Each structure stands twice: as structure tokens, then as C-alpha cells.
Amino acid sequence: MKTIKTHEIPVLLRKRQGDRTQKELAEELGISPQHLGDLLMGNRMPGKALRRKIGIEKRITFVVKENPNGNS
């Protein structure tokens, strides 16, 4: 299992697109070309159904601060 950051989702979609047009990929994914454009620009994140189609899942990570009192 590989972990990716949010900003890597457009890269993943571009790889999946390959030599096809955005319209062709959008049709395969069952979304509008405009929706795909927003995803590729990083202006929108994929919903649950689309994440399932492209083979990713959303997980939330909590990070412990070095100083738990909030002082840097």
C-alpha cells in the first residue's frame, strides 16, 4: 500500500489518463469533463464513489505536536 498526499491526486489521474483526452477519462470515470478538470487542477477532491473507482481511500492522520501546550 502506498500513501499519497492530497496534491498527488491530480498526478495519479494524469497517469490514468495516459494518451486519452480528458473527455474520454471523464466518461470512463462517470463524471463530467468539468469535474475532471477541477480534480486535475487540484480545485476539488474526489468523492467516495470516485475514490473507489480510481483505487484510493481517504484516511485521516493525526500528528502529535512537539509541545502539546501549543507553544512553538
C-alpha positions as CSV (number, residue, x, y, z in Angstrom):
1,M,0.0,0.0,0.0
2,K,1.3,3.4,-1.0
3,T,0.4,6.6,0.8
4,I,-0.1,9.7,-1.3
5,K,-0.7,13.3,-0.3
6,T,-3.7,15.3,-1.5
7,H,-1.7,17.3,-4.0
8,E,-0.7,14.0,-5.7
9,I,-4.2,13.1,-6.7
10,P,-4.0,15.1,-10.0
11,V,-0.8,13.2,-10.8
12,L,-2.5,9.9,-10.2
13,L,-5.3,10.9,-12.5
14,R,-2.9,12.1,-15.2
15,K,-1.2,8.8,-15.2
16,R,-4.6,7.0,-15.5
17,Q,-5.5,9.4,-18.4
18,G,-2.4,8.3,-20.4
19,D,-2.8,9.3,-24.1
20,R,-6.6,9.7,-23.8
21,T,-8.4,13.0,-23.8
22,Q,-9.9,14.4,-20.6
23,K,-13.3,13.8,-22.1
24,E,-12.6,10.1,-22.5
25,L,-11.3,9.7,-19.0
26,A,-14.3,11.6,-17.6
27,E,-16.6,9.3,-19.4
28,E,-14.7,6.2,-18.0
29,L,-15.0,7.6,-14.5
30,G,-18.6,8.6,-14.9
31,I,-18.0,12.3,-14.2
32,S,-18.3,15.5,-16.3
33,P,-15.2,16.9,-18.1
34,Q,-15.6,20.0,-15.9
35,H,-15.5,17.9,-12.8
36,L,-12.4,16.1,-14.0
37,G,-10.8,19.5,-14.9
38,D,-11.4,20.7,-11.3
39,L,-9.8,17.5,-10.0
40,L,-6.8,17.8,-12.3
41,M,-6.3,21.5,-11.2
42,G,-6.5,20.5,-7.6
43,N,-9.6,22.6,-7.0
44,R,-11.7,19.7,-6.0
45,M,-11.2,16.4,-4.2
46,P,-12.8,13.1,-5.3
47,G,-15.8,11.9,-3.5
48,K,-16.2,8.5,-2.1
49,A,-17.6,6.8,-5.2
50,L,-14.9,8.3,-7.4
51,R,-12.1,7.4,-4.9
52,R,-13.4,3.8,-5.1
53,K,-13.2,3.9,-9.0
54,I,-9.6,5.2,-9.0
55,G,-8.5,2.8,-6.2
56,I,-7.8,5.2,-3.4
57,E,-9.3,5.6,0.0
58,K,-9.4,8.6,2.4
59,R,-7.7,8.3,5.8
60,I,-7.3,10.9,8.4
61,T,-3.9,11.2,10.1
62,F,-3.4,12.9,13.4
63,V,0.0,14.4,14.2
64,V,1.3,14.9,17.8
65,K,2.8,18.4,18.3
66,E,6.2,18.6,19.8
67,N,4.8,20.8,22.5
68,P,1.3,19.8,23.4
69,N,0.6,23.2,25.1
70,G,0.6,24.8,21.6
71,N,3.8,26.8,22.2
72,S,6.4,26.5,19.4
